[in-house]
Amino acid sequence: MSEVTRSLLQRWGASFRRGADFDSWGQLVEAIDEYQILARHLQKEAQAQHNNSEFTEEQKKTIGKIATCLELRSAALQSTQSQDGFKLEDLKKLEPILKNILTYNKEFPFDVQPVPLRRILAPGEEENLEFEDDDEEGGAGAGSPNSFPARVPGTLLPRLPSEPGMTLLTIKIEKIGLKDAGQCIDPYITVSVKDLNGIDLSPVQDTPVASRKEDTYVHFNVDIEIQKHIEKLTKGAAIFFEFKHYKPKKRFTSTKCFAFMEMDEIKPGPIIIELYKKPTDFKRKKLQLLTKKPLYLHLHQTLHKE
């Protein structure tokens, strides 16, 4: 085993144990975040095409199945019916398999399959790829740096516990207006809270794939629970919404456009916000409107205060 592979397995093992520890302690937000990050790394390795990998195709398949189990446990933690989902004691059976992946030759203990070969790009990866000129107003570009890897769609988190005198925010993403809405494949929105330097202030969340497409709108009708009390957000913070869709010719998921809401816009009721061309500018310094047409992101805000 090379030093690189040994180090990789050690990092995976440490991440697996952190997630399981958070899970057993009841720290669900942290557990979900750790599981999603590790699943992303495992999926990337399982789908790798490079020749210098020490993993065989069969081992990559097993790695992909472990990633699927991590996603299943993450989904169970987010479900109100979590007792019926993938259990922590089942997940723990996979730790020795991951640790000994180079010698493991038994049948996988669970009837799951690796996720299909579909690249979900981490922010910043797009800049190394050749783009199709199929975005709104002919815009194309690269993603922006971020501290968290990209997620598989559908990583919504539950509302935080209430605290006296503190305010929680629920944002319903109703719909987004796009001239080519009907052509977007598996669209979803990544929601993040950033400070003025583009640093994450709370866990990143992805909506499930849109519920329907109609005329110039992609409909979501999904609630996002912002994972930080409003009073604890730093001055100049903003909530970002990145619209992403799958490109079958390139076999990856790409950011099409983004929108953001600043702190002075947090108030109960409906709000529509403008769409901007990628790359996502988390520092809000070089903003370009996506289109001159009256197409926006439609949201509804609800504030919860003890």
C-alpha positions as CSV (number, residue, x, y, z in Angstrom):
1,M,0.0,0.0,0.0
2,S,1.4,3.4,-1.0
3,E,1.7,6.2,1.5
4,V,-0.9,8.2,-0.4
5,T,-3.5,5.4,-0.1
6,R,-2.7,4.8,3.5
7,S,-3.2,8.5,4.3
8,L,-6.4,8.4,2.3
9,L,-7.8,5.5,4.2
10,Q,-6.8,7.1,7.5
11,R,-8.7,10.3,6.6
12,W,-11.8,8.3,5.6
13,G,-11.7,6.3,8.8
14,A,-11.4,9.4,11.0
15,S,-14.3,11.1,9.1
16,F,-16.4,8.0,9.5
17,R,-15.8,7.8,13.3
18,R,-16.5,11.6,13.7
19,G,-19.9,11.1,11.9
20,A,-20.8,8.1,14.0
21,D,-19.8,9.8,17.2
22,F,-21.9,12.9,16.4
23,D,-24.7,10.5,15.5
24,S,-24.5,8.6,18.8
25,W,-24.3,11.8,20.8
26,G,-27.5,13.1,19.2
27,Q,-25.7,16.0,17.4
28,L,-27.6,15.4,14.2
29,V,-26.6,18.5,12.2
30,E,-22.9,17.7,12.7
31,A,-23.5,14.0,11.9
32,I,-25.3,14.8,8.7
33,D,-22.6,17.2,7.6
34,E,-19.8,14.7,8.3
35,Y,-21.7,11.9,6.5
36,Q,-22.4,14.1,3.5
37,I,-18.8,15.2,3.2
38,L,-17.4,11.7,3.5
39,A,-20.0,10.3,1.0
40,R,-18.9,13.0,-1.5
41,H,-15.2,11.9,-1.2
42,L,-16.1,8.2,-1.5
43,Q,-18.3,8.8,-4.5
44,K,-15.5,10.8,-6.2
45,E,-13.0,8.0,-5.6
46,A,-15.5,5.3,-6.8
47,Q,-16.1,7.2,-10.0
48,A,-12.4,8.1,-10.6
49,Q,-11.1,7.3,-14.0
50,H,-7.4,7.9,-13.3
51,N,-4.9,5.0,-13.7
52,N,-2.8,5.6,-10.6
53,S,-5.6,4.5,-8.2
54,E,-4.7,1.4,-6.1
55,F,-8.3,0.4,-6.0
56,T,-9.7,-2.3,-8.3
57,E,-13.1,-1.8,-10.0
58,E,-14.7,-4.2,-7.5
59,Q,-13.2,-2.2,-4.6
60,K,-14.5,1.0,-6.1
61,K,-17.9,-0.5,-6.3
62,T,-17.7,-1.3,-2.6
63,I,-16.6,2.2,-1.8
64,G,-19.6,3.5,-3.8
65,K,-21.9,1.3,-1.8
66,I,-20.5,2.6,1.5
67,A,-21.2,6.1,0.1
68,T,-24.8,5.1,-0.6
69,C,-25.2,3.8,3.0
70,L,-23.9,7.2,4.3
71,E,-26.5,9.0,2.3
72,L,-29.2,6.6,3.5
73,R,-28.2,7.3,7.2
74,S,-28.1,11.0,6.5
75,A,-31.6,10.8,5.0
76,A,-32.8,8.8,8.0
77,L,-31.6,11.5,10.4
78,Q,-33.5,14.1,8.4
79,S,-36.7,12.1,8.2
80,T,-39.6,12.3,10.8
81,Q,-39.7,8.5,10.3
82,S,-36.1,8.0,11.2
83,Q,-36.7,4.8,13.2
84,D,-37.6,3.1,9.8
85,G,-34.5,4.2,8.0
86,F,-30.9,3.1,7.8
87,K,-29.7,2.6,11.4
88,L,-26.5,3.7,13.1
89,E,-25.7,0.1,14.3
90,D,-26.0,-1.0,10.6
91,L,-23.7,1.9,9.5
92,K,-21.1,0.9,12.1
93,K,-20.7,-2.5,10.4
94,L,-19.1,-0.7,7.5
95,E,-16.2,0.9,9.3
96,P,-14.0,-2.3,9.2
97,I,-14.9,-2.8,5.6
98,L,-13.7,0.8,4.7
99,K,-10.6,0.3,6.9
100,N,-9.7,-2.9,5.1
101,I,-11.0,-2.1,1.7
102,L,-7.8,-3.4,-0.1
103,T,-8.3,-6.9,1.4
104,Y,-12.1,-7.1,1.8
105,N,-13.5,-9.9,-0.4
106,K,-16.8,-10.8,1.2
107,E,-20.3,-10.0,0.0
108,F,-21.5,-6.5,0.9
109,P,-23.8,-6.7,3.9
110,F,-26.6,-4.5,2.5
111,D,-28.5,-4.6,-0.7
112,V,-27.6,-1.2,-2.1
113,Q,-26.0,0.1,-5.2
114,P,-23.4,2.9,-5.8
115,V,-25.0,6.1,-7.0
116,P,-25.1,6.4,-10.8
117,L,-22.0,7.9,-12.4
118,R,-23.0,11.6,-12.3
119,R,-20.5,14.3,-11.4
120,I,-21.7,16.8,-8.9
121,L,-19.0,19.4,-9.0
122,A,-17.6,21.0,-5.9
123,P,-17.5,24.8,-6.3
124,G,-14.4,25.8,-8.2
125,E,-14.1,22.6,-10.3
126,E,-16.0,24.0,-13.2
127,E,-13.2,26.4,-14.2
128,N,-11.2,23.4,-15.5
129,L,-13.9,22.3,-17.9
130,E,-14.9,23.4,-21.3
131,F,-18.4,24.9,-21.3
132,E,-21.4,24.7,-23.5
133,D,-22.8,28.1,-24.2
134,D,-26.3,27.2,-23.1
135,D,-26.8,29.5,-20.1
136,E,-29.1,32.5,-19.7
137,E,-28.0,35.4,-21.9
138,G,-25.0,33.4,-23.1
139,G,-23.2,33.6,-19.7
140,A,-20.7,31.0,-18.7
141,G,-18.0,30.9,-16.1
142,A,-16.4,29.1,-13.2
143,G,-17.5,28.3,-9.7
144,S,-16.2,30.2,-6.6
145,P,-14.1,28.7,-3.8
146,N,-15.9,27.3,-0.8
147,S,-14.9,25.5,2.3
148,F,-17.4,22.6,2.0
149,P,-17.6,20.0,-0.8
150,A,-20.7,19.8,-2.9
151,R,-23.6,17.6,-1.8
152,V,-26.0,15.2,-3.4
153,P,-29.4,17.0,-3.8
154,G,-31.8,16.7,-0.8
155,T,-29.8,17.6,2.3
156,L,-32.3,19.7,4.2
157,L,-31.9,20.0,7.9
158,P,-34.5,20.2,10.7
159,R,-35.2,23.5,12.5
160,L,-32.8,24.3,15.3
161,P,-34.1,24.2,18.9
162,S,-35.6,27.6,20.0
163,E,-33.8,29.8,22.4
164,P,-35.4,32.6,24.5
165,G,-35.1,36.0,22.8
166,M,-33.6,34.4,19.6
167,T,-35.1,34.3,16.1
168,L,-35.1,31.4,13.7
169,L,-35.9,31.9,10.0
170,T,-37.7,29.5,7.6
171,I,-37.5,30.3,4.0
172,K,-39.9,28.7,1.6
173,I,-38.4,28.5,-1.9
174,E,-41.5,28.7,-4.1
175,K,-40.2,29.0,-7.7
176,I,-37.5,30.5,-9.9
177,G,-38.1,32.2,-13.2
178,L,-35.9,31.2,-16.2
179,K,-36.5,31.6,-19.9
180,D,-35.5,27.9,-20.5
181,A,-37.0,26.5,-17.4
182,G,-38.4,23.5,-19.2
183,Q,-35.0,22.4,-20.4
184,C,-33.4,22.2,-17.0
185,I,-32.6,18.6,-15.9
186,D,-32.8,17.6,-12.3
187,P,-32.7,21.2,-11.0
188,Y,-32.1,21.9,-7.4
189,I,-30.9,24.9,-5.2
190,T,-28.0,25.0,-2.8
191,V,-28.6,27.3,0.1
192,S,-25.7,28.7,2.2
193,V,-25.2,31.5,4.7
194,K,-21.9,33.4,4.1
195,D,-20.1,36.3,5.8
196,L,-18.6,39.2,3.8
197,N,-15.5,37.1,3.0
198,G,-17.6,34.2,1.6
199,I,-17.0,31.9,4.6
200,D,-19.8,29.6,5.6
201,L,-21.6,30.6,8.8
202,S,-23.8,27.5,8.9
203,P,-24.1,24.1,7.2
204,V,-24.8,24.2,3.4
205,Q,-28.2,22.6,2.4
206,D,-29.5,21.4,-0.9
207,T,-33.2,21.2,-1.9
208,P,-34.6,18.0,-3.4
209,V,-34.9,18.1,-7.2
210,A,-37.7,20.5,-8.2
211,S,-41.3,19.4,-8.0
212,R,-42.3,20.6,-11.4
213,K,-41.5,22.8,-14.4
214,E,-44.1,25.1,-15.9
215,D,-43.7,27.7,-18.7
216,T,-40.8,29.9,-17.5
217,Y,-40.8,28.7,-13.9
218,V,-39.2,25.8,-12.0
219,H,-41.3,25.1,-8.9
220,F,-39.8,23.9,-5.6
221,N,-42.3,24.7,-2.8
222,V,-39.8,23.5,-0.1
223,D,-39.0,25.0,3.3
224,I,-35.3,25.7,4.3
225,E,-34.6,26.0,8.0
226,I,-31.7,28.4,8.4
227,Q,-29.2,26.7,10.7
228,K,-28.3,29.8,12.8
229,H,-30.3,32.2,15.0
230,I,-30.6,35.5,13.1
231,E,-29.1,37.5,16.1
232,K,-26.0,35.3,15.9
233,L,-25.2,36.1,12.2
234,T,-22.3,38.5,11.6
235,K,-22.7,42.0,10.2
236,G,-22.8,41.9,6.4
237,A,-23.9,38.2,6.2
238,A,-26.1,37.1,3.3
239,I,-28.1,34.0,2.4
240,F,-27.2,32.6,-1.0
241,F,-29.3,30.5,-3.4
242,E,-27.4,28.7,-6.2
243,F,-29.6,27.2,-8.9
244,K,-28.0,24.0,-10.3
245,H,-28.9,21.5,-13.1
246,Y,-27.5,18.4,-14.7
247,K,-25.8,18.6,-18.1
248,P,-26.0,15.1,-19.7
249,K,-23.5,15.9,-22.5
250,K,-20.9,16.8,-19.9
251,R,-22.1,14.4,-17.3
252,F,-21.9,16.8,-14.4
253,T,-24.1,19.1,-12.4
254,S,-23.5,22.8,-13.0
255,T,-24.4,26.1,-11.4
256,K,-26.6,28.1,-13.8
257,C,-27.2,31.3,-11.7
258,F,-27.5,32.5,-8.2
259,A,-29.3,35.0,-6.0
260,F,-28.8,36.3,-2.4
261,M,-30.7,38.0,0.4
262,E,-29.0,40.4,2.8
263,M,-29.9,40.8,6.4
264,D,-32.0,43.9,6.0
265,E,-34.3,41.9,3.7
266,I,-35.2,39.4,6.4
267,K,-38.8,40.1,7.2
268,P,-42.0,38.0,7.3
269,G,-43.8,37.5,4.1
270,P,-43.1,37.1,0.4
271,I,-40.0,38.5,-1.4
272,I,-38.7,38.3,-4.9
273,I,-34.9,38.6,-5.5
274,E,-32.8,39.2,-8.6
275,L,-30.8,36.5,-10.4
276,Y,-27.1,36.9,-11.2
277,K,-24.7,35.3,-13.7
278,K,-22.3,32.7,-12.4
279,P,-19.6,32.4,-11.1
280,T,-21.2,32.7,-7.7
281,D,-19.7,35.8,-6.1
282,F,-20.0,35.2,-2.4
283,K,-18.2,38.4,-1.7
284,R,-20.7,40.4,-3.7
285,K,-18.1,42.6,-5.5
286,K,-18.6,41.8,-9.2
287,L,-22.3,41.1,-9.7
288,Q,-23.9,40.8,-13.2
289,L,-27.6,40.4,-13.6
290,L,-28.6,37.2,-15.4
291,T,-31.2,38.8,-17.6
292,K,-33.1,42.0,-18.2
293,K,-36.3,40.1,-18.3
294,P,-38.6,40.2,-15.2
295,L,-37.5,36.7,-14.0
296,Y,-36.7,36.3,-10.3
297,L,-36.4,33.9,-7.4
298,H,-39.7,33.8,-5.4
299,L,-39.4,33.2,-1.6
300,H,-41.6,33.4,1.5
301,Q,-40.1,34.1,4.9
302,T,-41.4,33.0,8.3
303,L,-39.8,34.2,11.5
304,H,-40.0,32.2,14.8
305,K,-39.2,33.9,18.1
306,E,-39.6,32.6,21.6
